[in-house]
Amino acid sequence: MIIASTVIPSFKTQLGIKGRPYRATYEDRLLKHRPGGKTLEDLQTGLVCRSKDGRERREFVFSGQDGEILLFDPNTSEIVTLRLATKSASRLRLRTDGGPAAMILPWRCKVAGPSGELLPTESSGTQSLGQRQIEGLTCRGFSKQDNTGMITEYWYSDELGGAVLVTSVGKQEEGTWKLTDIQLREPDSYLFVVPANYHESVFTDP
């Protein structure tokens, strides 16, 4: 399977993990500080879920507006984007021949590599923060500082196969990404299917 580029380190929300089904809701809140004490806030919410065979659904609703739903199937190497406002679907078939990365995934994650790696080790520039309980799950913490001085903490659950909480603090912005209402069970199958009333287009990555 190809590895897609990523803006945020991969262990936040990685794709293609099998044998760890779940469903949860998430909140992604970003505060941007401006001169004069003004603060701008962006809020993104939605449902995220994974089937036992690695299929994923990620919903993106911005500040109460219509959004998008992304479906990923590692068994067919396809990503489907559902646009709620237009009831349309775009299906992208990814390369699986070891060529260049198919695309920059807009939900800040990357496809799991051939060895099924889940997160970087401390040798990749992270520092361990120990363990803590979050939403009923035992999580391992890591922190990382980028070249702008922003410090990000990741709290990762092996049982879930992904992050439960991510916080970041920088000079001009701070953010919190968190899962809630986590259920470690197989989601309903219809969540991974394009609705019958959606118009669908199919594309193949060159």
C-alpha positions in Angstrom: 0.0 0.0 0.0 1.2 3.5 -0.8 2.1 6.0 1.8 0.3 9.4 1.5 1.8 12.7 2.6 0.7 14.2 5.9 0.8 17.5 7.6 0.4 16.1 11.1 2.4 13.1 12.3 0.7 9.9 11.3 -0.3 8.5 14.7 -3.1 11.0 15.0 -5.6 9.1 12.8 -4.0 6.5 10.6 -5.9 4.5 7.9 -5.9 0.9 6.9 -5.8 -0.6 10.5 -7.6 -3.9 10.6 -9.0 -5.9 13.5 -9.8 -2.8 15.7 -13.3 -1.7 14.9 -14.8 1.4 16.7 -17.1 4.3 16.3 -16.8 7.7 18.1 -17.6 11.4 17.7 -14.8 14.0 17.5 -14.3 17.7 18.0 -11.5 19.6 16.4 -11.2 23.1 17.8 -8.7 25.7 16.6 -8.1 29.1 18.3 -6.2 31.7 16.3 -4.8 34.7 18.2 -4.8 38.0 16.5 -3.3 41.4 17.5 -5.4 43.4 20.0 -6.5 40.3 21.8 -9.0 39.1 19.1 -9.4 35.4 18.9 -10.9 33.5 15.9 -12.3 30.1 16.4 -12.7 27.2 13.9 -14.7 24.2 15.0 -15.0 20.9 13.1 -17.1 18.0 14.3 -18.4 14.6 13.1 -18.5 10.9 13.3 -15.5 8.7 12.8 -15.6 4.9 12.6 -13.6 1.9 11.4 -14.8 -1.6 10.5 -12.9 -4.8 11.5 -11.7 -5.1 7.9 -10.2 -1.6 7.9 -12.8 0.5 6.2 -13.1 4.0 7.5 -15.7 6.8 7.6 -14.8 10.3 8.6 -17.3 13.1 8.7 -16.4 16.8 8.5 -18.9 19.5 9.4 -17.5 23.0 9.9 -19.1 25.3 12.4 -22.6 23.9 11.8 -22.4 24.2 8.0 -22.8 21.4 5.4 -19.7 19.4 5.1 -18.2 16.2 3.6 -17.9 12.6 4.4 -14.8 10.5 3.4 -15.0 6.8 3.0 -11.8 4.7 2.7 -11.6 1.0 1.7 -8.1 -0.5 2.0 -9.4 -3.7 0.3 -10.1 -1.9 -2.9 -7.7 1.0 -2.5 -10.5 3.6 -3.0 -11.4 6.9 -1.3 -14.9 8.2 -1.8 -15.8 11.8 -1.0 -19.5 12.4 -0.2 -20.7 16.1 -0.5 -23.8 16.6 1.6 -25.0 19.8 -0.1 -25.0 18.4 -3.6 -25.6 14.8 -2.8 -22.7 13.8 -5.0 -19.9 11.3 -4.6 -16.4 11.2 -6.1 -14.6 7.9 -6.1 -10.8 7.9 -6.4 -8.9 4.7 -7.1 -5.4 4.9 -5.6 -2.2 3.5 -7.0 -1.0 0.3 -5.4 2.1 -0.3 -7.6 4.6 1.4 -5.2 4.6 4.6 -7.2 4.4 8.1 -5.8 1.9 9.0 -3.1 -1.6 9.2 -4.7 -2.7 12.4 -2.9 -2.4 14.5 0.2 -5.2 13.2 2.3 -7.3 16.1 3.6 -8.1 14.6 6.9 -4.5 14.8 8.2 -3.6 11.1 8.2 -1.8 8.6 6.1 -2.4 5.1 4.9 -0.8 2.4 7.0 2.5 1.1 5.6 3.2 -2.5 4.6 4.4 -3.4 8.1 1.3 -1.9 9.7 3.2 0.7 11.7 1.0 2.8 14.0 3.2 5.7 15.3 6.7 7.0 15.2 9.2 6.0 17.9 10.9 8.4 20.2 13.9 8.3 17.9 11.9 10.3 15.3 11.9 13.3 17.6 9.1 12.6 20.0 9.4 12.6 23.8 7.4 10.2 26.0 4.8 11.6 28.4 3.9 8.3 30.1 0.4 6.9 30.4 -3.0 8.2 31.4 -6.7 7.2 31.1 -8.7 9.1 28.6 -12.4 8.3 27.7 -11.9 4.9 29.5 -8.8 3.9 27.4 -5.2 3.6 28.5 -3.3 6.1 26.4 0.5 6.6 25.8 1.5 10.2 25.5 4.1 11.8 23.2 5.1 15.4 22.6 6.8 17.0 19.6 8.0 20.5 18.9 8.2 21.8 15.3 10.5 24.4 13.9 8.0 27.3 14.7 8.0 26.4 18.4 4.6 24.8 18.4 4.4 22.0 20.9 2.0 19.2 20.2 1.0 16.4 22.6 -0.5 13.1 21.3 -2.3 10.6 23.5 -2.5 7.3 21.7 -4.5 4.1 22.5 -3.1 0.8 21.3 -6.6 -0.8 21.9 -8.2 1.8 19.6 -5.3 1.9 17.1 -5.2 5.7 17.0 -5.1 8.9 19.0 -7.8 9.8 21.5 -6.5 13.3 22.3 -4.2 15.8 20.5 -3.4 19.2 21.8 -1.1 21.9 20.3 0.0 25.3 21.6 1.9 27.8 19.4 2.6 31.5 19.4 -0.4 32.4 17.3 -2.8 29.5 17.6 -3.8 26.5 19.8 -5.9 23.5 19.0 -7.6 20.5 20.6 -8.7 17.3 18.8 -10.5 14.8 20.9 -12.6 11.6 20.6 -15.7 11.1 22.7 -18.4 8.5 23.0 -15.9 5.8 22.0 -17.5 2.4 21.3 -15.1 -0.5 20.5 -17.5 -2.4 18.4 -18.3 -3.1 14.7 -20.2 -0.1 13.2 -23.3 -0.5 11.1 -22.3 -1.6 7.5 -24.4 1.2 5.8 -22.0 3.8 7.2 -19.4 2.6 4.6 -21.6 2.7 1.6 -22.5 5.4 -0.9 -26.2 6.3 -0.5 -28.3 5.2 -3.4 -29.6 8.8 -4.1 -26.0 10.2 -4.6 -24.7 10.9 -8.1 -21.2 9.2 -8.4 -18.1 10.0 -10.4 -15.1 7.7 -10.7 -11.5 8.8 -11.1 -8.2 6.9 -11.2 -5.0 8.3 -9.8 -2.5 8.7 -12.7 
